[in-house]
Amino acid sequence: TVFFCACICALLLAAALAIGWYIRDSLKVDDFNQKHVLITGCDSGFGNLLAKQLDRRGFAVIAACLTEKGASDLASAASPRLKTLLLNVTDSESIKRAVEFVSAEVGERGLWGLVNNAGRSIPIGPAEWMQLEDFTKVLDVNLIGVIDVTLQFLPLLKKARGRVVNVASIFGRLSLVGGGYCLSKWGVEAFSDSLRRDMYHFGIKVGIIEPGFFKTAVTRVDLIEDDQRRLWDRLPQDVKDSYGANYFHNYIKAQNFSMGVLCSSDLSKVTNCMQHALSARYPHTRYAAGWDAKLLWIPLSYLPSFVQDFFITLLIPVPKSEKI
């Protein structure tokens, strides 16, 4: 009887905690129409969808695009309230001009939200295929750009006691391939963690989005394959021979298969996390987006390295030299 009562009490307590968590998680901030949010990388993908999503929700959205066409297409698909600007996150002067534009828009209210979404994936592939500039091409956008944009916008964010939302990746938990992408996302994780602790005392909350595989420009297999062919073709013949005659073909085949199986076309799974990070009274520190992130990659990241290595060798072909 005592055991039965203890089980009932435990179940009731668990139910009460779950209900309390759900209620707390659903509480929203007020006055969305008076809160400005700047989003980088709005030409396509997550940034483009988030800009339209927040615009419909009532936020005052400032969408930063890399190209004039991207800005024009987005403006025509949104309400007149949404503003666009051109921004190259690898150019400090471009960021400075964006700060001046945003400052004029937000006034003394400050900037409520900054979403660092702009990013690139290529060059990506085996580390030996890379040269130093291949790493820096990605790091300049995905990490240094995030840091530069954030630092320049911090004064406006402090005015509003606002939010910073940084787009990392499951590749910030588990390095599957070489190149700058995984490095950059691990860096975004570290930068976001330190920024979160530093800015807590000023009322600024920092959220990290960790998407799995989604169909965006970052995961376009044709672009990735074309660039990997460039990397392969410039390798010395002795390096190619060490991998084997069919390695490149098998690598591309395995990569395309993995992308096809794992990539989701439902980008709202990511943008809904971003929206929660901006609109919830109690936002999360991390958001895992996508079934593969929640059920596969993040759990795998906690397992021993030999388990991770075994799983990854099922996805990526083994060079000829490893079979000898």
C-alpha positions in Angstrom: 0.0 0.0 0.0 2.8 2.4 0.9 4.6 1.6 -2.4 1.3 2.1 -4.3 0.8 5.5 -2.7 4.3 6.5 -3.4 3.9 5.6 -7.1 0.7 7.6 -7.3 2.4 10.6 -5.6 5.3 10.4 -8.0 3.0 10.3 -11.0 1.0 13.3 -9.8 4.2 15.2 -9.1 5.5 14.4 -12.6 2.2 15.5 -14.2 2.2 18.7 -12.2 5.7 19.5 -13.3 4.9 18.7 -16.9 1.9 21.0 -16.8 3.8 23.7 -15.1 6.6 23.4 -17.6 4.1 23.6 -20.5 2.4 26.7 -19.1 5.8 28.4 -18.4 7.0 27.5 -21.9 3.9 29.0 -23.6 4.1 32.4 -21.9 4.9 35.2 -24.4 6.4 38.7 -24.2 4.1 41.6 -25.0 3.9 44.2 -27.8 5.3 42.3 -30.7 4.6 45.2 -33.0 7.0 47.4 -31.0 9.8 44.9 -31.1 12.4 45.1 -33.9 14.2 42.0 -35.0 17.2 41.9 -37.4 17.7 38.7 -39.3 20.8 38.0 -41.4 20.9 35.7 -44.5 17.3 36.3 -45.6 17.8 35.7 -49.4 16.6 32.1 -48.9 16.2 29.3 -46.5 15.6 29.7 -42.8 16.1 33.5 -42.8 13.7 34.1 -45.6 11.0 32.0 -44.0 11.6 33.4 -40.5 11.3 37.0 -41.9 7.9 36.3 -43.4 6.8 34.3 -40.3 7.7 37.1 -37.8 6.2 39.7 -40.2 2.9 37.9 -40.0 3.2 37.6 -36.3 3.5 41.3 -35.9 7.2 41.9 -35.3 8.9 44.8 -36.9 11.3 42.8 -39.1 14.5 44.1 -40.6 15.7 41.5 -43.1 19.3 41.6 -44.2 20.0 40.1 -47.6 23.3 39.6 -49.5 21.8 40.4 -52.9 19.4 43.0 -54.2 17.3 40.3 -55.8 16.9 38.5 -52.5 15.8 41.8 -50.8 13.4 42.7 -53.6 11.8 39.2 -53.7 11.3 39.1 -50.0 9.9 42.6 -49.8 7.3 41.8 -52.4 6.2 38.7 -50.4 5.8 40.5 -47.1 3.9 43.3 -45.6 4.9 47.0 -46.1 6.0 46.9 -42.4 9.0 44.6 -43.2 12.2 46.5 -44.1 15.1 45.1 -46.0 18.8 46.0 -46.2 21.9 44.7 -47.9 24.5 43.2 -45.6 27.7 41.3 -46.2 28.6 39.8 -42.8 32.3 39.4 -43.8 32.6 43.2 -44.4 32.8 45.3 -41.2 32.0 48.5 -43.1 28.8 46.8 -44.4 27.9 45.8 -40.9 28.5 49.4 -39.7 26.2 50.7 -42.3 23.6 48.2 -41.2 23.9 49.4 -37.6 23.3 53.0 -38.7 20.2 51.9 -40.7 18.8 49.8 -37.8 19.6 52.5 -35.2 17.5 55.0 -37.2 14.6 52.4 -37.3 14.6 51.4 -33.7 15.3 54.7 -32.0 15.6 54.6 -28.2 13.6 51.4 -28.0 16.7 49.5 -29.1 16.9 46.2 -31.0 14.8 43.4 -29.5 16.2 40.5 -31.5 19.3 39.6 -33.6 19.2 36.4 -35.5 22.6 35.4 -36.9 21.4 33.1 -39.6 23.7 33.9 -42.6 26.0 30.9 -43.4 27.7 28.8 -46.0 28.8 25.1 -46.1 31.3 24.8 -48.9 34.1 24.0 -49.2 33.3 20.8 -47.2 34.8 17.3 -47.4 37.8 15.3 -46.2 40.3 17.6 -44.4 43.2 16.5 -46.6 41.4 17.8 -49.7 41.4 21.4 -48.2 43.8 24.3 -48.3 43.9 27.1 -45.7 41.7 29.4 -47.8 39.0 26.7 -48.0 38.7 26.9 -44.2 38.7 30.7 -44.0 36.0 31.1 -46.7 33.6 29.3 -44.3 34.9 30.6 -41.0 34.7 34.2 -42.2 30.9 33.9 -42.8 29.8 31.4 -40.2 31.9 32.4 -37.2 33.8 35.7 -37.6 30.8 37.2 -39.3 28.6 36.1 -36.4 31.0 37.6 -33.9 31.4 40.9 -35.8 27.7 41.4 -36.3 26.9 40.6 -32.7 29.5 42.9 -31.2 28.5 45.8 -33.4 24.8 45.4 -32.5 25.3 44.8 -28.8 24.7 48.5 -27.8 21.2 48.4 -29.5 20.5 45.0 -27.9 21.4 46.3 -24.5 18.9 49.2 -24.9 16.1 46.8 -25.4 17.4 44.0 -23.1 16.8 41.9 -26.1 17.6 38.5 -27.6 20.5 37.0 -29.6 19.6 33.9 -31.6 22.6 32.1 -33.2 22.2 29.4 -35.7 24.7 26.6 -34.9 24.1 23.0 -36.1 24.3 19.4 -35.0 27.7 19.8 -36.6 28.5 22.0 -33.6 28.1 18.8 -31.5 29.6 16.2 -33.7 32.2 16.7 -36.5 31.2 14.5 -39.4 33.4 16.0 -42.2 36.4 18.2 -42.7 36.5 21.8 -43.9 35.4 24.9 -42.1 31.8 24.1 -41.5 32.1 22.0 -38.4 34.8 24.2 -37.0 32.6 27.3 -37.4 29.6 25.7 -35.7 31.6 24.5 -32.8 32.9 28.1 -32.6 29.3 29.4 -32.7 28.4 27.2 -29.8 31.4 28.4 -27.7 30.9 32.1 -28.6 27.2 31.8 -27.8 27.8 30.2 -24.4 30.3 32.9 -23.3 28.1 35.7 -24.7 25.1 34.2 -22.8 26.9 34.3 -19.5 28.4 37.8 -20.1 25.1 39.4 -21.2 22.9 37.7 -18.6 23.6 40.6 -16.2 22.3 43.1 -18.8 19.0 41.3 -19.4 20.1 39.9 -22.8 19.2 36.3 -23.5 21.1 34.2 -26.0 19.6 31.1 -27.7 21.4 28.5 -29.9 19.5 26.8 -32.7 20.9 23.3 -33.6 19.2 22.1 -36.8 19.7 18.7 -38.2 19.6 18.2 -42.0 17.2 20.5 -43.9 16.9 21.3 -47.6 18.4 24.7 -48.0 21.2 26.3 -50.1 23.6 25.0 -47.5 22.7 21.4 -48.3 22.3 21.7 -52.0 24.0 18.5 -53.2 24.8 19.8 -56.7 26.7 22.8 -55.3 28.5 20.6 -52.8 29.4 18.0 -55.4 30.7 20.5 -57.9 33.0 22.1 -55.3 34.2 18.7 -54.0 35.1 17.8 -57.6 37.2 21.0 -57.7 38.9 19.9 -54.5 39.5 16.4 -55.8 40.8 17.4 -59.2 43.5 19.6 -57.8 44.9 16.9 -55.5 48.3 15.5 -56.3 48.0 12.1 -58.0 49.8 10.3 -55.1 47.1 11.6 -52.7 44.3 10.4 -55.1 46.0 7.0 -55.4 46.0 6.7 -51.6 42.2 6.9 -51.6 41.7 4.6 -54.5 40.3 5.0 -58.0 36.7 4.8 -57.1 36.8 6.7 -53.8 35.5 10.0 -55.1 32.6 8.4 -56.9 31.7 6.3 -53.8 32.0 9.3 -51.5 29.6 11.5 -53.7 27.2 8.6 -54.0 27.1 8.0 -50.2 26.9 11.7 -49.5 23.9 12.2 -51.9 22.2 9.2 -50.4 22.6 10.5 -46.8 21.3 14.0 -47.8 18.4 12.5 -49.6 17.3 10.3 -46.7 18.0 12.8 -43.8 17.2 16.2 -45.3 13.7 17.5 -44.3 11.9 20.1 -46.5 9.9 21.4 -43.5 12.0 24.5 -42.6 9.3 25.6 -40.1 10.7 23.1 -37.7 13.7 25.4 -37.4 11.9 28.8 -37.8 9.4 27.8 -35.0 12.4 27.4 -32.7 13.7 30.8 -33.7 10.3 32.4 -33.1 10.0 30.8 -29.7 13.5 32.1 -28.8 12.4 35.6 -29.7 8.9 35.6 -28.4 8.8 33.4 -25.3 9.1 35.0 -21.9 11.4 32.1 -20.8 13.3 31.1 -24.0 15.4 27.9 -24.1 19.2 28.0 -24.2 19.3 25.4 -26.9 16.9 24.2 -29.5 17.3 20.9 -31.4 15.4 21.2 -34.7 14.5 18.1 -36.7 13.9 14.5 -35.9 17.5 13.5 -36.8 19.0 16.1 -34.5 16.8 15.0 -31.6 16.9 11.2 -32.1 20.2 10.6 -33.9 22.9 13.2 -33.9 22.7 14.8 -30.5 22.3 11.5 -28.7 25.2 10.2 -30.7 27.4 13.1 -29.7 27.2 11.9 -26.1 28.4 8.4 -26.9 32.1 7.3 -26.8 34.2 8.2 -29.9 34.5 4.6 -31.0 30.7 4.4 -31.3 30.6 7.6 -33.2 33.4 6.5 -35.5 31.7 3.2 -36.2 28.4 4.9 -37.1 30.1 7.5 -39.4 32.0 4.8 -41.3 28.6 3.4 -42.2 27.8 6.7 -44.0 31.2 7.5 -45.5 33.2 5.1 -47.6 36.6 4.0 -46.4 39.8 4.9 -48.4 41.6 2.1 -50.1 44.6 2.4 -47.7 42.3 1.6 -44.8 41.4 -1.7 -46.4 44.9 -3.0 -46.9 
